[in-house]
Amino acid sequence: MNYTATSYFTISQHIELERQMISEKRRQAGIAFPAPRKQDYLLIVRLNVSSANDKKLVSEGLNRLCTLFQQIDTQKIQIEDTTSEDGMYMYPLTRFNFTATIGFGKQFFIKLNLMKKCPKDLYDMPAYYEMGDKSPYVLPQTDLILQLASNNYTVNKMVLQNNNYFTLHNDHLTRSLEYSSSSERGPLDIMKAINGWAKITDVQNGFHRADGKNLMGFYDGISNPHRLLDNNIWIPKDDVGKDFADGTYMVFQKIEHNLREWNKLKTHDQELWVGRSKATGLLLGTLSVEEEKALLEELHSTDSSRKKQALVRLSKLIDEQRNPAKNFFDSYDTRYLNINKECPTTSHARMANPRNSIGQKVRYIFRRGYLYQEEDFAEYPKSGILFISFQNDVKIFEEMKRNIAQHVTTLVKTEEGAETKNYFGQMLPVSNSFDTLTLGGGYYYIPPIPDKRISHIGQQFF
C-alpha cells in the first residue's frame, strides 16, 4: 500500500501500514514504529570498537548483542512483577514497547577494514565550525550507537546492565539464577554482550514531557513528516543495492539550552524566536491576538460543548500545519498572508523548514528527539534536547543545521536593564542573543534486518 506525503491516513490505514512494516521484519524498530509517544523514555549508548582488525571477535560479539535484542523481540525474555497484591506476574519486555536500534559509524568500517561494505554516503560528523556551531564538540563521533526506547525508564536501564534475569545457558536465554554464579554463564545484558570487543564512551538519558512540550515550553515536532512514509526515511534500493535498502542514516546530537537566559525573555519574544504560539503551537499569524485569546477561553470553558468545539477547531489547524511540505510562507498565497507577515523570517520554524516553492525538490528529516536534564548540577540544571533524526541523506540534516546556526545568532530583545550571560560567561547587551550549545554527536548507518533475524544485524558487513 502506497501513500503520498499529503495523504490523509485513516486509523485503519495507519494500523495496517504499521503492522505491515512490523511483519516484514526488514526495518529496525525504534524509528518509524512504535510511535515516539509510545516510548517516553530513551537511553542512548555510544560505543567504540576496542579490538580493531579482529573481525571474528567483533562479528561474534555483535551477534551476541543482537541475539539479546532478538530474544527480547520474540518475548523470550520476561521480568517478574512482585508489586501486585494478587501475586507475582511475568511480563515480556515488549509489554513496555521496548525497542533496541543499532547503528554504525564510518570508523567501524575503517577500523575493521570493511570499507568495501561501508555505505557510500556515510561519513563522520564534521567539525563544529563546519556545522556553524560556536565551540569544539566534547562528544565525538563514535563507531557504534544503541538507541534503547520504551515506556518504562527502568526497563532501558535493565537491558543495559542487569544481574538477575538475563542468563545464558546452552545458547538460550533463561532467567534461572542457578547459572549466575559462573562468569562464563553470567547474566547476559549489553554490558556482558560487548565485553572484550567494544567499550562504552557515553550514555545519555532522555524523556518526553507529559504535555508534549519541550523544556522551553513549546510544543515540539509539530511539522514532522509522517513516520510511515518511505520517501522521508528509508534508503532506496537504487542507491545502495538490495542488501542495504530499507536502512537509514541516523543523526545524534546533544544540544544544551540556555534556559536561565531563555526564561528572562518575555513570552512574546520567545514566540518570535520560535515562530510559533506558546499556547497553541500554531505558526504565528495563524490566528490574530483576539482570535487566539477567544480560542483559549473556549478551550478552558466549563461548558463541555464549547470546549469540544474549540478542541476540534484547534486540532484541524494543527493537522493542517503538520504537513512540512505545505508552504505557509508563500507571499502570493492569500490564505496565509498573515503567517508570512507575522512569523519572522529569522525564527526557528522558518530557518529549520523554509517551506519550498512549488516545483522544488522536497527533502525532509524525521525527528525523534528526546529531552534531557542532568541530575548533577551546581547552580542551575543543565538541560536541552537529545536531537535524533532519521533521513535517507545526511546532507538534508546539514542544510537544516546550518540554517538554524544562522538563526541562533539573531538578536532577540529582552527587558531594559536585564543582565544576561552567554555560555562563555560574557555579558550581553540589552539585545540578547539566546544561545544553544551543541555538545557533539555523530552520524550512523542503521542497516536493515537480514533474513528477518535481528541477531544477524551487522553480519552483512563481514
Summary of the structure (lengths in Angstrom):
residues: 462
radius of gyration: 23.6
end to end distance: 33.8
largest distance: 73.1
contacts: 1387
relative contact order: 0.18
helix: 33%
strand: 21%
